[in-house]
Amino acid sequence: MRNHWMNRRDFMRAGAGVAAAGAAKFSFLTPAFLAAAPRPAAPSDRIRFASIGTGVRGCDIMRAALSCPNVEIVAVCDLYDGRLIAGQETAGKQLPTTKHFDAILERKDVDAVIVATPDHWHRPLVEEACAAGKDVYCEKPMSHTVEAGFAMVEAMQKHNRIVQVGSQARSSIVYAKAHEIYTSGALGQVTAIEASLDRNDASGAWVYPIPPDASPETIDWERFLGNAPKRPFDLKRFFRWRCYRDYGEGLPGDLFVHLLTGMFTVTGINQPPARAASMGGLFRWTEDRDAADLVWTLFEYPDFRVSLRCNLNNESPGVTRVFGTKGTLEIKNDVLTFTPQDTRPQPESYSILGWPKKLRDEYLQQWRAEHPLPEPGKFSVDVESQVFKAPDDYDYTVDHFQNFFDSVRTRKPSVEDAVFGNHTAIACHMANYSLDHHAMATWDAGSKSIKG
Ligand SMILES: NC(=O)c1ccc[n+]([C@@H]2O[C@H](COP(=O)([O-])OP(=O)(O)OC[C@H]3O[C@@H](n4cnc5c(N)ncnc54)[C@H](O)[C@@H]3O)[C@@H](O)[C@H]2O)c1
């Protein structure tokens, strides 16, 4: 790397020592899952769980949960016949199925439940499961409203249950390594963080195909509505619920929450932002929805500011960048790159262009005298990038479930409990508040509410 303050001779002398600069040192990360479950679990440690909501995510995470040792699925619950079948197929066995979650919560042989329903159902299910003495893995975003989030924290604490929120970056070895680098001080002072996640197709924009057998006979529509406004039967609302704010929180609840969980994990913070300011809009997927297809929000946290963007009108890889005075951290999928910046002292080169040549030369001469170059061959500077990657078959959702089941067994608080889930969700609600009200959203800790 050549610096503008070096003349050609200096550069040649230093060259040998910085040959590696700009190159990257590559390491594979070791999966935590292996470390988390080194011992064969005793039969008494066996955890029996049921899945409530066996749609796309419910089936996906059932597979992740079942790949953990000494756990067993004993029932599935969903509101659509096709999903009950999909749940059974995923479990790989004939399980009791029901459209009534109460039938699961009243079973004495169920230790834990997975809640993978649309977001407006998270609060009632977590509250009722905790009251029934079950531990809960609840999909992200934890809450549909600010009020719901605090009620869920209270349910966890009052009934002394393990509640883990399903934003799996929290258990990722990639984010754990990023946290290690962050806390080592190698980044210097961090004042800015940015993250984005963009998609450019119908599925990415939640316009999913509707199964041909879906009908009022195969779906319990009234129960789906739950505490949401009453409406006539509507297949789009049932299968594409993310498009409607009655059931989801748009891009903030669907995708910001992952970026926030990652950012919390890297930096170690766990609190609502002081303020949030959003811009966005519905530009392209206008056919039938009230959720924006572009949301861009700036958040204020005490030591740094965070910019998040999700855009359903262009594809680009999910990325988080942490900017410090000594370097930059970048997480792109499962690859973490730390790039130190060259912070060695340098003579001023820009503003002295306006000095008379004589003064300029004297200044540079004096600067060089005060900062002599090291001997040839002894010059080395650590400006090499470091790249860390998870193994190709690494699945952080499996690690997240392993952490959940460890908490269920040991009663150690979850790595992503309801307090953490509430704090990331509040940031999502603030992003939406700002978008909806065309105003800055301010967090009022005293009243536990968002003010304009
Ligand atoms: N962590 C992640 O990466 C991730 C990824 C996708 C989805 N999610 C979350 O998972 C949840 C589910 O999303 P999805 O994509 O699977 O949605 P989905 O529509 O595919 O499935 C949701 C299922 O919940 C069922 N359901 C609704 N209310 C119910 C109730 N009261 N009792 C029982 N079943 C009920 C529906 O019948 C439906 O089959 C959402 O909260 C979503 O944000 C998380």
The ligand as a Gaussian input file, in Angstrom:
#p B3LYP/6-31G(d) Opt

LIG

0 1
 N      -35.841000     -16.307000      11.699000
 C      -36.004000     -16.274000      10.401000
 O      -35.050000     -16.240000       9.622000
 C      -37.404000     -16.316000       9.856000
 C      -37.611000     -16.630000       8.513000
 C      -38.927000     -16.670000       8.042000
 C      -39.970000     -16.390000       8.902000
 N      -39.732000     -16.069000      10.193000
 C      -40.858000     -15.772000      11.108000
 O      -41.585000     -16.978000      11.309000
 C      -42.963000     -16.676000      11.500000
 C      -43.784000     -17.492000      10.498000
 O      -43.433000     -17.099000       9.197000
 P      -43.718000     -18.067000       7.943000
 O      -42.958000     -17.558000       6.817000
 O      -43.508000     -19.483000       8.332000
 O      -45.275000     -17.805000       7.711000
 P      -46.295000     -18.821000       7.050000
 O      -47.473000     -18.058000       6.627000
 O      -45.598000     -19.669000       6.034000
 O      -46.686000     -19.803000       8.248000
 C      -47.356000     -19.337000       9.368000
 C      -48.319000     -20.443000       9.799000
 O      -48.874000     -20.076000      11.059000
 C      -50.178000     -20.632000      11.096000
 N      -50.946000     -19.949000      12.132000
 C      -51.405000     -18.670000      12.139000
 N      -52.022000     -18.417000      13.303000
 C      -51.980000     -19.565000      14.028000
 C      -52.476000     -19.945000      15.303000
 N      -53.158000     -19.092000      16.063000
 N      -52.250000     -21.208000      15.727000
 C      -51.591000     -22.093000      14.964000
 N      -51.098000     -21.800000      13.738000
 C      -51.290000     -20.533000      13.284000
 C      -50.727000     -20.414000       9.702000
 O      -51.748000     -21.331000       9.430000
 C      -49.476000     -20.627000       8.842000
 O      -49.432000     -21.941000       8.302000
 C      -43.089000     -15.174000      11.357000
 O      -43.065000     -14.573000      12.624000
 C      -41.856000     -14.793000      10.571000
 O      -41.449000     -13.461000      10.809000
 C      -38.478000     -16.038000      10.666000

